[in-house]
Amino acid sequence: MVREALTIIEQNYLRILNTNEITKILNITECTLSREFNKCHLPGPKKY
């Protein structure tokens, strides 16, 4: 899931306005996305 989120961020960097857009694509909540980034010892998705 983190890999998919990072790919979405990389491919759509200039068009993404917030993490809500990423979570809609992945069909998860913002809390889940943040938790998954945290599990991988990465900065939160908002920092990317």
Rosetta blueprint (number, residue, H / E / L):
1 M L
2 V H
3 R H
4 E H
5 A H
6 L H
7 T H
8 I H
9 I H
10 E H
11 Q H
12 N L
13 Y L
14 L L
15 R L
16 I L
17 L L
18 N L
19 T H
20 N H
21 E H
22 I H
23 T H
24 K H
25 I H
26 L H
27 N L
28 I L
29 T L
30 E H
31 C H
32 T H
33 L H
34 S H
35 R H
36 E H
37 F H
38 N H
39 K H
40 C L
41 H L
42 L L
43 P L
44 G L
45 P H
46 K H
47 K H
48 Y L
